[in-house]
Amino acid sequence: MTSAFDFKANDITGAPVDLAQYKGKVVLVVNTASKCGFTPQYKGLEQVYQQFKDQGAVVLGFPCNQFAGQEPEGEAEIGAFCEKNFGVTFPLFSKVDVNGSGAHPLFQHLKKEKPGLMGIEMIKWNFTKFLIKKDGSVYKRYAPSTTPAEMVGDIEKLLAE
């Protein structure tokens, strides 16, 4: 069975990252954008990361420019923006597509495992979130409007398993 930890992605600097390094951790994967109405969620994502990183949870941000062109900048600018405006220290990755034929394999997997409303796999907007269990299985998919604070109970539950 394929797990979320079977994939690789490039970090914000372009260096390859084997997601297997997160085995045994609770992982929150988010497709992000810097010019979106949900962009302030970066602050909440960082708070969740700070709250749980020492307990075995991590947030992974994947910038995406597929929704109204709301992530037009390059990786260096994205990283600087997130750090300056929201104090982001959780891992950020290079820009990816989350829908269509060029969708990153990780997002193809996440969408297949946890489709959205009415079984639709497509991601509808920035800041769609996927919570992954320590074994790499996908626990839950959250709408863009779900705040990071609203996921704390689920993260605590998975950390206790």
Secondary structure, 3 states (H helix, E strand, C coil): CCCHHHCEEEECCCCEEEHHHHCCCEEEEEEECCCCCCCCHHHHHHHHHHHHHHHCEEEEEEECCCCCCCCCCCHHHHHHHHHHHHCCCCCEECCCCCCCCCCCHHHHHHHHHCCCHHHCCCCCCCCCEEEECCCCCEEEEECCCCCHHHHHHHHHHHHHC
